[in-house]
Amino acid sequence: MDLLVAPKPVFNRGKEVCAYYLSFQIGNALLEGGKTYAFENDVNTPFFDFINQIGLEALTSGKLIFVPVTNVHLAMDLENICAVDHSLVALLMGRQIELSPANLQRITRFRELGFKTAFIHHTDYEPLEPFFPQTDYIFNNGDTAAVTVLSARIRKTYARTRIIARGIDTDMDFNKAVLNGAEYIQGQFYKTITVSRDNRVSPLKVNYISLLNQVNQDDFELDQFAKIVQRDTALAIQFLRMVNSSHVKGNAITSLRHAAALLGQKEIKKWVTTAATNTMGQESPSEVTRLSMIRAKFCENLAGLFEMGVHKDNLFLMGLFSVLNVILETTIEEALQIVRVPDKVREALLGGGNDFGKVYSFIQLYEEGDWTEVSRIALVNNIKIKDIFEAYNEALTWYGRLVALSVGETVTD
């Protein structure tokens, strides 16, 4: 599928993810820049095809998804095209949607069929007034004055319609948007941290950091690994459950050291990096953990496309630790002094321009929906759009399987 798509999280006032919306590009933006515009008249439904293929569990963990639709789509039988739960799908309508009586009738019908509806903000809300009773959400660009005016206007008559402020990239802007009436927030604010003077790492994180540093040595000792694991009963139970559920069934496990020997260094390293990052990230917004996992698998899947196949394990590690500063609540420089990582990974995470850094920059551009730059890099490296889509799609699918399994079980490649 020649589709670039990035689900972006939407948070409630408690900074919990409650929905996602799709940022997209059809084809290479440089070679086929007209395809985004042509989408307005396209009788195909690439986003519904994408959602049907991957499923909402993998895509949004069962949360609401905002799906871009056009005038053409509103005239279609979307209830038959959309194979997922309609109540978890919000039809997202941009400024190109005709605010006509015919479209109002169609939107009303879709809401009766269980779909939610959403509009991208208009500079003039007067023409949108007749649609308010059938509108569940309105996306506003995050301008605090506009949010205040819109919130006051809607609350008078349409208390059910919720305002989503987007483009919120700092905690300060988050707080302003909430104070001005936004019920939901979208932006990059969750990737930032406020470093306190007391940046001591909690005892639980210290144990996981010791474990990470141990397994990231070139040839770590299984005895030392077992000693660290046995310090934490819950961690030891997780590890033994994982070994028991893996490919070593039938072997009587006599100790943590024995379990480690049965699994082997490579599988131990993968389990430790994912389990540790997931557990340490529990104090951060859940999206941070999700982001780190998807980045890890996406980086690994991109290895072959960037002719770095032999480095796929370290690319996985780079993606996983790319939010280590948020998890440890410190700067990235200090985080990388606490946790040992390979030199090339460290250089990339610090903004270096080595081969690892190029992949790291690419995934960030992808997440931001900078499709022009993503397309340029794809052209320079002779990478097909459909291969990028498959790499990201597989990362989402892998993450979906990961969260579906009970804690401690392995996820196959």
C-alpha positions as CSV (number, residue, x, y, z in Angstrom):
1,M,0.0,0.0,0.0
2,D,1.5,3.4,-1.1
3,L,0.3,5.0,2.1
4,L,2.2,6.8,4.9
5,V,0.1,7.1,8.0
6,A,1.0,8.0,11.6
7,P,-1.5,7.7,14.4
8,K,-1.2,10.8,16.7
9,P,-2.4,10.6,20.3
10,V,-5.2,12.7,21.8
11,F,-5.1,13.2,25.6
12,N,-7.7,14.1,28.2
13,R,-7.1,16.7,30.9
14,G,-5.6,14.0,33.1
15,K,-2.9,13.4,30.3
16,E,-4.4,10.0,29.6
17,V,-4.6,8.9,25.9
18,C,-8.3,8.7,24.9
19,A,-8.0,8.6,21.1
20,Y,-5.8,8.9,18.0
21,Y,-6.1,10.7,14.7
22,L,-4.4,9.8,11.5
23,S,-1.8,12.0,9.8
24,F,-1.3,10.8,6.3
25,Q,0.3,11.0,2.9
26,I,-0.6,8.9,-0.2
27,G,2.4,8.1,-2.3
28,N,5.7,10.0,-2.4
29,A,5.0,13.6,-1.6
30,L,7.7,14.8,-4.0
31,L,6.9,12.5,-7.0
32,E,3.2,12.4,-6.4
33,G,2.4,15.5,-4.4
34,G,-1.0,15.8,-6.0
35,K,-2.2,12.6,-4.4
36,T,-3.1,14.3,-1.1
37,Y,-5.3,16.8,-3.0
38,A,-6.6,14.1,-5.3
39,F,-7.7,12.3,-2.2
40,E,-10.6,14.8,-2.0
41,N,-12.1,13.2,-5.1
42,D,-11.0,9.6,-4.5
43,V,-13.6,6.9,-4.4
44,N,-11.2,4.6,-2.6
45,T,-11.1,4.4,1.2
46,P,-7.4,3.8,2.1
47,F,-7.8,4.7,5.7
48,F,-10.7,2.3,6.3
49,D,-8.7,-0.4,4.4
50,F,-5.7,0.3,6.7
51,I,-7.9,0.1,9.9
52,N,-9.7,-3.0,8.7
53,Q,-6.3,-4.7,8.0
54,I,-4.5,-3.9,11.2
55,G,-7.4,-3.6,13.6
56,L,-8.1,-1.1,16.4
57,E,-6.4,-3.2,19.1
58,A,-3.0,-2.9,17.4
59,L,-3.6,0.7,16.1
60,T,-5.2,2.4,19.2
61,S,-5.4,-0.3,21.9
62,G,-9.2,-0.2,21.4
63,K,-9.5,3.6,21.7
64,L,-11.3,6.0,19.5
65,I,-9.8,6.8,16.1
66,F,-10.4,9.9,14.0
67,V,-10.5,9.0,10.3
68,P,-10.2,11.7,7.6
69,V,-13.2,11.6,5.2
70,T,-14.2,13.7,2.2
71,N,-17.4,14.8,0.5
72,V,-17.2,11.7,-1.7
73,H,-16.9,9.4,1.4
74,L,-19.9,11.0,3.0
75,A,-22.0,9.8,0.0
76,M,-20.8,6.3,0.4
77,D,-22.1,3.4,2.6
78,L,-19.2,3.7,5.1
79,E,-21.1,1.4,7.5
80,N,-20.5,-1.5,5.1
81,I,-16.9,-0.4,4.4
82,C,-15.8,0.0,8.0
83,A,-15.3,-3.4,9.6
84,V,-14.4,-2.2,13.1
85,D,-16.8,-1.1,15.9
86,H,-18.4,2.1,14.5
87,S,-18.7,3.6,18.0
88,L,-14.8,3.8,18.0
89,V,-14.6,5.6,14.7
90,A,-15.0,9.4,14.4
91,L,-15.4,10.8,10.9
92,L,-13.0,13.7,10.7
93,M,-14.1,16.4,8.3
94,G,-11.7,19.2,7.2
95,R,-12.4,22.6,5.7
96,Q,-13.1,21.1,2.3
97,I,-16.3,19.5,3.5
98,E,-19.3,21.2,1.9
99,L,-21.6,22.6,4.7
100,S,-24.7,21.7,2.7
101,P,-28.1,20.3,3.8
102,A,-27.2,17.1,1.9
103,N,-24.1,16.6,3.9
104,L,-25.9,17.5,7.2
105,Q,-28.4,14.7,6.4
106,R,-25.6,12.2,5.7
107,I,-23.7,13.1,8.8
108,T,-26.9,12.7,10.9
109,R,-27.4,9.3,9.3
110,F,-23.8,8.2,10.2
111,R,-24.3,9.3,13.8
112,E,-27.5,7.2,14.0
113,L,-25.4,4.2,12.8
114,G,-23.0,4.7,15.7
115,F,-20.2,6.7,14.2
116,K,-18.8,9.8,16.0
117,T,-18.3,13.0,14.0
118,A,-15.6,15.7,14.2
119,F,-14.7,18.9,12.4
120,I,-11.4,20.6,11.9
121,H,-11.8,24.2,13.0
122,H,-13.1,26.9,10.6
123,T,-12.1,30.5,10.7
124,D,-15.8,31.4,10.5
125,Y,-18.0,29.2,12.6
126,E,-21.3,30.7,11.5
127,P,-21.8,28.3,8.6
128,L,-21.0,25.4,10.9
129,E,-23.7,26.3,13.4
130,P,-26.4,24.0,11.8
131,F,-23.9,21.1,12.2
132,F,-23.2,21.5,15.9
133,P,-26.0,19.3,17.1
134,Q,-24.5,16.4,15.0
135,T,-20.9,17.2,16.0
136,D,-19.1,15.3,18.7
137,Y,-15.7,17.0,18.5
138,I,-14.2,20.1,17.1
139,F,-10.4,20.4,16.5
140,N,-9.0,23.8,17.2
141,N,-5.4,24.9,16.4
142,G,-4.6,25.5,20.1
143,D,-4.9,29.3,19.9
144,T,-6.0,30.1,23.4
145,A,-8.2,33.0,22.5
146,A,-10.0,31.0,19.8
147,V,-10.5,28.1,22.3
148,T,-12.0,30.4,24.8
149,V,-14.4,32.0,22.4
150,L,-15.4,28.6,20.9
151,S,-15.8,27.0,24.2
152,A,-18.1,29.7,25.6
153,R,-20.1,29.7,22.4
154,I,-20.6,25.9,22.3
155,R,-21.3,25.4,26.0
156,K,-24.4,27.7,25.8
157,T,-26.3,25.3,23.6
158,Y,-24.3,22.3,22.6
159,A,-22.7,21.0,25.9
160,R,-22.1,17.5,24.3
161,T,-19.7,18.9,21.7
162,R,-16.1,18.6,22.9
163,I,-13.2,20.8,21.9
164,I,-9.8,19.4,21.1
165,A,-6.8,21.8,21.1
166,R,-4.1,20.6,18.8
167,G,-0.5,21.7,18.3
168,I,0.1,21.8,22.1
169,D,3.9,21.1,22.6
170,T,4.6,22.2,26.1
171,D,3.2,21.7,29.6
172,M,2.6,25.4,29.9
173,D,0.5,25.4,26.7
174,F,-1.3,22.3,27.9
175,N,-2.4,24.1,31.1
176,K,-3.4,27.2,29.2
177,A,-5.6,25.1,26.8
178,V,-7.3,23.4,29.6
179,L,-8.0,26.7,31.5
180,N,-9.5,28.1,28.3
181,G,-12.0,25.3,27.9
182,A,-10.4,22.5,25.9
183,E,-11.5,19.1,27.0
184,Y,-8.9,17.2,25.0
185,I,-5.3,18.0,23.9
186,Q,-3.1,16.9,21.0
187,G,0.5,17.7,20.6
188,Q,4.1,16.8,21.4
189,F,4.0,17.9,25.1
190,Y,4.2,14.4,26.4
191,K,7.7,13.9,24.9
192,T,9.1,16.7,27.1
193,I,10.0,16.7,30.7
194,T,10.5,19.1,33.5
195,V,13.7,18.2,35.3
196,S,13.5,18.8,39.0
197,R,16.5,19.5,41.2
198,D,16.0,16.2,43.0
199,N,16.7,13.9,40.1
200,R,17.5,10.8,42.2
201,V,16.3,7.6,40.5
202,S,13.8,5.5,42.4
203,P,15.0,2.1,43.9
204,L,12.9,0.2,41.5
205,K,14.4,2.0,38.5
206,V,17.9,1.5,39.9
207,N,17.4,-2.3,39.8
208,Y,16.3,-2.2,36.2
209,I,19.1,0.1,35.3
210,S,21.6,-2.3,36.8
211,L,20.0,-5.0,34.7
212,L,20.1,-3.0,31.5
213,N,23.8,-2.1,32.0
214,Q,24.5,-5.8,32.7
215,V,22.9,-7.2,29.5
216,N,24.3,-4.4,27.3
217,Q,27.8,-5.5,27.8
218,D,29.3,-7.4,24.9
219,D,29.4,-10.7,26.7
220,F,27.6,-10.5,30.0
221,E,27.8,-13.1,32.8
222,L,24.6,-15.1,33.3
223,D,25.5,-15.5,37.0
224,Q,25.5,-11.7,37.5
225,F,22.3,-11.4,35.6
226,A,20.6,-14.0,37.8
227,K,21.8,-12.2,40.9
228,I,20.3,-8.9,39.8
229,V,17.0,-10.5,38.9
230,Q,16.7,-12.3,42.2
231,R,16.7,-8.9,44.1
232,D,13.2,-8.3,42.9
233,T,10.6,-11.0,43.4
234,A,8.1,-9.7,40.8
235,L,10.9,-9.4,38.3
236,A,12.1,-13.0,39.0
237,I,8.5,-14.2,38.5
238,Q,8.1,-12.4,35.2
239,F,11.4,-13.9,34.0
240,L,10.5,-17.4,34.9
241,R,7.0,-17.1,33.4
242,M,8.6,-15.9,30.2
243,V,11.0,-18.7,30.0
244,N,8.4,-21.3,30.8
245,S,6.1,-19.9,28.0
246,S,8.9,-19.8,25.4
247,H,10.5,-22.4,23.2
248,V,12.2,-24.2,26.2
249,K,9.0,-26.0,27.3
250,G,9.6,-29.4,28.7
251,N,12.8,-28.5,30.5
252,A,12.7,-28.6,34.3
253,I,14.0,-25.2,35.5
254,T,16.0,-25.5,38.7
255,S,17.2,-21.9,39.2
256,L,17.3,-18.4,37.7
257,R,20.8,-19.2,36.4
258,H,19.4,-22.3,34.7
259,A,16.5,-20.4,33.2
260,A,19.0,-17.8,31.9
261,A,21.2,-20.5,30.3
262,L,18.2,-22.1,28.6
263,L,17.1,-18.8,27.1
264,G,20.5,-17.5,26.0
265,Q,22.0,-14.0,25.9
266,K,20.3,-12.7,22.8
267,E,16.8,-13.4,24.0
268,I,17.6,-12.3,27.6
269,K,18.8,-8.9,26.2
270,K,15.6,-8.4,24.2
271,W,13.4,-9.4,27.1
272,V,15.3,-7.1,29.6
273,T,15.2,-4.1,27.3
274,T,11.5,-4.3,26.7
275,A,10.5,-5.3,30.2
276,A,12.6,-2.7,31.9
277,T,11.5,0.1,29.6
278,N,7.9,-0.9,30.0
279,T,8.1,-1.1,33.8
280,M,10.2,2.1,34.3
281,G,7.8,4.0,32.1
282,Q,4.8,3.2,34.2
283,E,5.2,6.5,36.0
284,S,5.2,8.4,32.7
285,P,2.2,8.9,30.4
286,S,1.3,5.5,28.9
287,E,1.9,6.9,25.4
288,V,5.6,7.2,26.2
289,T,5.9,3.4,26.7
290,R,3.9,2.8,23.6
291,L,6.1,5.2,21.6
292,S,9.3,3.6,22.8
293,M,8.1,0.1,21.8
294,I,6.8,1.1,18.4
295,R,9.9,3.1,17.7
296,A,12.1,0.1,18.6
297,K,10.4,-2.2,16.2
298,F,10.1,0.4,13.5
299,C,13.8,1.1,13.7
300,E,14.5,-2.7,13.6
301,N,12.3,-3.1,10.5
302,L,14.0,-0.2,8.8
303,A,17.4,-1.7,9.1
304,G,17.3,-3.5,5.8
305,L,15.8,-0.5,3.9
306,F,18.8,1.7,5.1
307,E,21.3,-1.1,4.4
308,M,22.0,-1.6,8.1
309,G,20.6,-5.2,8.5
310,V,23.6,-6.3,10.6
311,H,22.8,-3.5,13.1
312,K,19.1,-4.3,13.5
313,D,19.4,-5.3,17.2
314,N,21.1,-2.0,18.1
315,L,18.6,-0.1,16.0
316,F,15.9,-1.8,18.1
317,L,17.7,-0.6,21.3
318,M,18.0,2.9,19.9
319,G,14.3,3.2,19.3
320,L,13.5,1.7,22.7
321,F,15.8,4.1,24.6
322,S,14.9,7.2,22.6
323,V,12.6,8.3,25.4
324,L,14.9,7.2,28.2
325,N,15.1,10.9,29.4
326,V,11.4,11.0,29.8
327,I,11.2,7.7,31.7
328,L,14.1,8.6,34.0
329,E,12.9,12.2,34.3
330,T,16.2,13.8,33.5
331,T,18.1,15.1,30.4
332,I,19.0,12.7,27.6
333,E,22.7,13.4,28.4
334,E,22.3,12.3,32.0
335,A,20.1,9.4,31.1
336,L,22.8,8.0,28.8
337,Q,25.3,8.3,31.6
338,I,23.0,6.2,33.9
339,V,22.2,3.5,31.3
340,R,25.0,2.0,29.2
341,V,24.3,1.8,25.4
342,P,26.6,1.2,22.4
343,D,28.6,4.2,21.3
344,K,26.8,4.5,17.9
345,V,23.4,4.5,19.7
346,R,24.5,7.0,22.2
347,E,25.8,9.3,19.5
348,A,22.6,9.1,17.6
349,L,20.4,9.8,20.6
350,L,22.5,12.9,21.4
351,G,21.8,14.3,17.9
352,G,24.8,12.8,16.0
353,G,24.7,12.4,12.2
354,N,26.0,8.9,11.9
355,D,24.1,6.1,10.2
356,F,22.1,5.4,13.3
357,G,21.3,9.1,13.6
358,K,19.9,9.1,10.1
359,V,17.4,6.3,11.0
360,Y,16.5,8.1,14.3
361,S,15.9,11.3,12.5
362,F,13.8,9.5,9.9
363,I,11.4,7.9,12.5
364,Q,11.0,11.3,14.2
365,L,10.0,12.9,10.9
366,Y,7.6,10.1,10.3
367,E,5.9,10.5,13.7
368,E,5.6,14.3,13.1
369,G,4.0,13.7,9.7
370,D,6.7,15.6,7.8
371,W,5.8,13.7,4.6
372,T,7.8,15.9,2.3
373,E,11.1,15.2,4.2
374,V,10.2,11.6,4.6
375,S,9.6,11.3,0.9
376,R,12.9,13.1,0.2
377,I,14.9,10.6,2.3
378,A,13.0,7.7,0.7
379,L,14.1,9.0,-2.8
380,V,17.7,9.6,-1.8
381,N,17.9,6.1,-0.3
382,N,15.9,4.4,-3.1
383,I,13.3,3.2,-0.6
384,K,9.8,2.5,-1.8
385,I,6.8,4.0,0.1
386,K,5.1,0.7,0.4
387,D,8.1,-0.8,2.1
388,I,8.1,2.1,4.7
389,F,4.4,1.5,5.2
390,E,5.0,-2.3,5.7
391,A,7.8,-1.6,8.2
392,Y,5.6,0.7,10.3
393,N,2.5,-1.4,9.9
394,E,4.4,-4.5,11.2
395,A,5.7,-2.4,14.2
396,L,2.1,-1.5,15.1
397,T,1.0,-5.1,14.7
398,W,3.9,-6.3,16.9
399,Y,3.0,-3.8,19.6
400,G,-0.6,-5.0,19.4
401,R,0.5,-8.6,20.1
402,L,2.8,-7.3,22.8
403,V,0.1,-5.6,24.8
404,A,-2.3,-8.5,24.2
405,L,0.0,-11.0,26.0
406,S,0.3,-11.2,29.7
407,V,3.3,-9.6,31.4
408,G,6.5,-11.6,30.9
409,E,5.6,-13.6,27.9
410,T,7.7,-13.4,24.7
411,V,6.6,-11.9,21.4
412,T,7.9,-13.6,18.3
413,D,9.4,-11.7,15.4
